[in-house]
Amino acid sequence: MKMIYGIALIISLFLISCNSEPTLQKYFVENTENKNFVALDVSPDILNVDKTKLSVAQIDALKSFDKMNVLAFRLNETNKAEFETERAKVDLILKDKKYQQLMKFGSGKEGASVSFVGTDEHIEEFVFYANKKENGFAVVRILGKDMNPTSVMNMISVLQQSNIDLEQLKPLQQLLK
């Protein structure tokens, strides 16, 4: 009987010690099925780029990109209260010191921000967050391995040369209507 209590105590301590703070990853998972959100996972294949025409630096940048997650809240007449609640949740998550803000545009009620997770030379995730009181908001997570500011600039040049596969972006069309 003491052994059962001991095991229960160890399991309880383990569960209590787990980080229960909100993260963007948890937020994405929790809202993927919510009817007010459009969720989309985009693979590097969307770029549809001819790798033979890329520089070594561009190829390295492309290799550092794993995937992109998009979660967008579409505002309408019936979900304004939920919009404010959900926007406040995202604002709170992004205030965590783990998300280092690079830049911010606009005001607190409307605008955009760019943040990252990691260190200057070993970025794991870029986060783009934009909100507009007439339309809703969107959070874009760009996940990768060992990204850095130079690889991001090289990735932008890859994007300029890409022939983006718009089929992967169809779920976002309903947000833009």
C-alpha positions in Angstrom: 0.0 0.0 0.0 2.9 2.4 0.8 4.3 1.7 -2.6 1.1 2.7 -4.3 1.1 6.0 -2.3 4.7 6.5 -3.2 4.1 6.1 -6.9 1.0 8.3 -6.8 3.1 11.0 -5.0 5.9 10.8 -7.6 3.4 11.0 -10.5 1.6 14.0 -8.8 4.9 15.8 -8.3 5.8 15.2 -11.9 2.5 16.5 -13.2 2.7 19.6 -11.0 6.2 20.4 -12.1 5.2 20.3 -15.8 5.1 23.7 -17.3 1.4 24.7 -17.5 2.0 28.2 -18.8 0.4 29.0 -22.1 2.5 28.7 -25.3 1.7 29.4 -28.9 1.9 25.8 -29.7 -0.7 24.9 -27.0 -2.8 27.8 -28.3 -2.7 26.5 -31.8 -3.6 23.0 -30.8 -6.5 24.2 -28.6 -8.0 26.3 -31.4 -7.5 24.2 -34.5 -11.0 22.9 -34.4 -12.7 26.2 -33.3 -15.1 27.4 -36.0 -13.9 31.0 -35.6 -10.4 30.1 -36.6 -8.7 29.0 -39.8 -5.7 26.8 -39.1 -3.1 25.9 -41.7 0.2 24.0 -41.7 2.4 24.8 -44.6 5.4 22.8 -45.6 8.6 24.0 -47.4 7.2 22.3 -50.6 4.8 25.3 -51.0 7.8 27.3 -52.3 8.1 25.1 -55.4 11.6 26.4 -56.2 14.3 25.2 -58.5 17.1 24.3 -56.1 19.6 24.2 -58.9 19.3 28.0 -59.3 19.9 28.8 -55.6 23.1 29.8 -54.0 24.7 27.7 -51.3 23.5 30.3 -48.7 19.9 30.1 -50.1 20.0 26.3 -50.0 21.2 26.4 -46.3 18.4 28.9 -45.5 15.8 26.6 -47.2 17.1 23.6 -45.2 16.7 25.5 -41.9 13.0 26.0 -42.6 10.8 23.2 -41.3 7.3 24.4 -41.5 4.9 27.3 -41.1 1.8 27.2 -38.9 -1.0 29.8 -39.5 -3.9 30.4 -37.1 -6.3 33.2 -38.1 -9.4 34.4 -36.2 -12.1 35.7 -38.6 -14.1 38.4 -36.9 -17.8 38.7 -37.6 -20.9 40.3 -36.0 -21.5 37.3 -33.6 -18.0 36.7 -32.2 -16.8 40.1 -31.2 -16.5 39.2 -27.5 -14.6 36.0 -28.3 -12.3 38.1 -30.6 -11.4 40.3 -27.7 -10.8 37.3 -25.4 -8.7 35.4 -27.9 -6.7 38.5 -28.8 -5.9 39.1 -25.1 -4.8 35.5 -24.8 -2.3 35.8 -27.7 -1.1 39.2 -26.3 -0.4 37.5 -23.0 1.4 34.6 -24.5 3.6 36.9 -26.6 4.5 38.9 -23.4 6.4 35.9 -22.1 10.1 36.7 -22.1 10.7 33.5 -24.2 9.2 35.5 -27.2 11.7 38.3 -28.0 10.1 41.1 -29.9 12.1 42.3 -32.9 9.7 45.0 -34.1 6.1 46.3 -33.6 3.9 48.3 -35.9 0.7 50.2 -35.1 -1.0 50.5 -31.8 -2.0 47.9 -29.1 -5.5 47.5 -30.6 -4.4 47.2 -34.2 -1.1 46.4 -35.8 1.6 43.8 -36.1 4.6 42.4 -34.4 7.6 40.2 -35.2 9.1 38.1 -32.4 11.4 35.1 -32.2 12.3 32.2 -29.9 15.9 31.3 -29.3 19.1 33.3 -29.5 20.2 35.8 -32.2 22.3 33.1 -34.0 20.1 30.0 -33.2 16.5 31.0 -33.8 14.0 28.2 -33.4 10.8 30.1 -34.3 9.8 33.4 -35.8 6.3 34.7 -34.9 4.4 37.2 -36.9 1.2 38.5 -35.3 -1.2 40.9 -36.9 -4.6 42.1 -35.8 -7.1 44.5 -37.2 -10.3 45.3 -35.3 -12.4 45.0 -38.5 -11.1 41.7 -39.7 -9.6 39.7 -36.8 -6.1 38.5 -36.2 -3.5 36.0 -37.5 -0.6 34.4 -35.9 2.1 32.8 -38.1 4.8 30.6 -36.6 7.8 29.8 -38.8 9.6 26.9 -37.3 13.1 25.9 -38.2 16.5 24.6 -37.2 19.2 26.9 -36.3 17.9 29.9 -38.2 19.5 33.3 -37.8 18.9 36.8 -39.3 21.1 36.0 -42.3 19.2 32.9 -43.1 16.0 34.8 -42.8 17.3 37.3 -45.4 18.4 34.5 -47.6 15.0 32.9 -47.2 13.3 36.1 -48.4 15.4 35.9 -51.6 14.3 32.3 -52.0 10.7 33.4 -51.7 11.3 36.0 -54.5 12.4 33.1 -56.8 9.7 30.7 -55.8 6.6 29.7 -57.6 4.3 29.3 -54.6 1.8 26.4 -54.6 -1.4 28.3 -53.9 -3.3 25.0 -53.3 -1.8 24.8 -49.8 -3.2 28.3 -49.0 -6.8 27.7 -50.0 -8.0 27.5 -46.4 -7.0 31.1 -45.9 -9.2 32.3 -48.8 -12.2 32.2 -46.5 -10.5 34.5 -44.1 -9.8 37.0 -46.9 -13.4 37.1 -48.3 
